[in-house]
Amino acid sequence: MKVTKAAIDRFEQALSLDKHRIPIELLWDAMAKALPEQIAGDSRQTLHALITGIELRGFSLPKTKKLFDHTAQPPLPKWVQQPEKANDDKILLLEPKTYLWARELTFLADGRRLPNYQQWQMLDNWLKSGGRNAPIVAVRERSFEIFNDEKLLDEFSKTQPFKQGRIELSVLRCVITPEPLAWEKGPSGSESKPCLVVENSATWRTLSLWNRDNGAYSSVVYGGGNKFSQTWQGLELIREIAPFDLILYFGDVDYDGLMIPFRAARNIHESLDVSLILDIELYEVLRCAVPKNRWCKNQQRTINDDLLNWLPAKLKDWLVEVISNHFRIPQEGLQRKHMVPFNKKGSGSNFK
């Protein structure tokens, strides 16, 4: 397959200059940026052609077959290596020690080499043009404004100066926008009651509908499974609209289903100063709804001490019994009919 010189140019420009050896994952990313129309279809052949193109420009490929991915055709190298000359030529265009940097970027004069010099120069120009007084916006909006690429700042902010704390996104007057969480606000009378996060969509719907009539929670949030470990930051916006001072969680009774809230709990407490705990009442309802003869077989897992210490005492023995005996209980075992005892005048402590 042939690709145009312009396509190879765009591909090379999209490669991360922060890495001398570029892994295959970043090669795919570079192709997605340079040729977004090639994401589907003959994308593997296209990437192979692009790699061949930059190889002719001095990039090096692995010498042994085991360093190629042979799971499909054509084989692709697990990495490519930039030529030394490529970086040296770029650095000659800008001397970091003598360049007059914006005051926020003077630290760049300390180094002998300056990877990503083009991006630093674009940022420098933006700051000198009044950017330091710009209104705060989302990262991708600022990325497009400065670099004419809405995704570039996602990777650029992972370079060493950012990792070392020499510059922060606040200098660029932008903030990370967490992925929005689907949620439903509780009815009148549920104000300041706990927020409930539910792992899966079916159970989220069931408990959202139940909460409309019973107002046990100020909000019912769809956690989205493992994604919640990264998307929990969206709770801050929910709290502004439907205040809460406690987050309850409900999901599958298995190792992975418990690790999701466990991992998120520490980050949430540090960032939002709010505790996240398991919703004891909902797990007790699930326990009654699904007897032992309906537990589902599962792979063997061992609960580590940190997770064990985090589990509420009232549930700990039951949760350990299920998991240590290679079983699991899906949250979908709880249906609205099981919630009838807790309707409005129920006795559950969280449901009053």
Rosetta blueprint (number, residue, H / E / L):
1 M L
2 K L
3 V L
4 T L
5 K H
6 A H
7 A H
8 I H
9 D H
10 R H
11 F H
12 E H
13 Q H
14 A H
15 L L
16 S L
17 L L
18 D L
19 K L
20 H L
21 R E
22 I E
23 P E
24 I H
25 E H
26 L H
27 L H
28 W H
29 D H
30 A H
31 M H
32 A H
33 K H
34 A H
35 L L
36 P H
37 E H
38 Q H
39 I L
40 A L
41 G L
42 D L
43 S H
44 R H
45 Q H
46 T H
47 L H
48 H H
49 A H
50 L H
51 I H
52 T H
53 G H
54 I H
55 E H
56 L L
57 R L
58 G L
59 F L
60 S E
61 L L
62 P L
63 K L
64 T L
65 K H
66 K H
67 L H
68 F E
69 D E
70 H L
71 T L
72 A L
73 Q L
74 P L
75 P L
76 L E
77 P E
78 K L
79 W E
80 V E
81 Q E
82 Q L
83 P L
84 E H
85 K H
86 A H
87 N H
88 D H
89 D H
90 K H
91 I H
92 L H
93 L L
94 L L
95 E L
96 P L
97 K L
98 T L
99 Y L
100 L L
101 W L
102 A L
103 R H
104 E H
105 L H
106 T H
107 F H
108 L H
109 A H
110 D H
111 G L
112 R L
113 R L
114 L L
115 P L
116 N L
117 Y H
118 Q H
119 Q H
120 W H
121 Q H
122 M H
123 L H
124 D H
125 N H
126 W H
127 L H
128 K H
129 S L
130 G L
131 G H
132 R H
133 N H
134 A L
135 P L
136 I L
137 V E
138 A E
139 V H
140 R H
141 E H
142 R H
143 S H
144 F H
145 E H
146 I H
147 F H
148 N L
149 D L
150 E L
151 K L
152 L H
153 L H
154 D H
155 E H
156 F H
157 S L
158 K L
159 T L
160 Q H
161 P H
162 F H
163 K H
164 Q L
165 G L
166 R L
167 I L
168 E L
169 L H
170 S H
171 V H
172 L H
173 R L
174 C E
175 V E
176 I L
177 T L
178 P L
179 E L
180 P L
181 L L
182 A L
183 W E
184 E E
185 K E
186 G L
187 P L
188 S L
189 G L
190 S L
191 E L
192 S L
193 K L
194 P L
195 C E
196 L E
197 V E
198 V E
199 E L
200 N L
201 S H
202 A H
203 T H
204 W H
205 R H
206 T H
207 L H
208 S H
209 L H
210 W H
211 N H
212 R H
213 D H
214 N H
215 G L
216 A L
217 Y L
218 S L
219 S E
220 V E
221 V E
222 Y E
223 G L
224 G L
225 G H
226 N H
227 K H
228 F H
229 S H
230 Q H
231 T H
232 W H
233 Q H
234 G H
235 L H
236 E H
237 L H
238 I H
239 R H
240 E H
241 I H
242 A L
243 P L
244 F L
245 D L
246 L E
247 I E
248 L E
249 Y E
250 F E
251 G L
252 D L
253 V E
254 D L
255 Y H
256 D H
257 G H
258 L H
259 M H
260 I H
261 P H
262 F H
263 R H
264 A H
265 A H
266 R H
267 N H
268 I H
269 H H
270 E H
271 S H
272 L H
273 D L
274 V L
275 S E
276 L E
277 I E
278 L E
279 D L
280 I H
281 E H
282 L H
283 Y H
284 E H
285 V H
286 L H
287 R H
288 C H
289 A H
290 V L
291 P L
292 K H
293 N H
294 R H
295 W L
296 C E
297 K E
298 N L
299 Q L
300 Q L
301 R L
302 T L
303 I L
304 N L
305 D H
306 D H
307 L H
308 L H
309 N H
310 W H
311 L L
312 P L
313 A H
314 K H
315 L H
316 K H
317 D H
318 W H
319 L H
320 V H
321 E H
322 V H
323 I H
324 S H
325 N L
326 H L
327 F E
328 R E
329 I E
330 P L
331 Q H
332 E H
333 G H
334 L L
335 Q L
336 R H
337 K H
338 H H
339 M H
340 V H
341 P H
342 F H
343 N L
344 K L
345 K L
346 G L
347 S L
348 G L
349 S L
350 N L
351 F L
352 K L
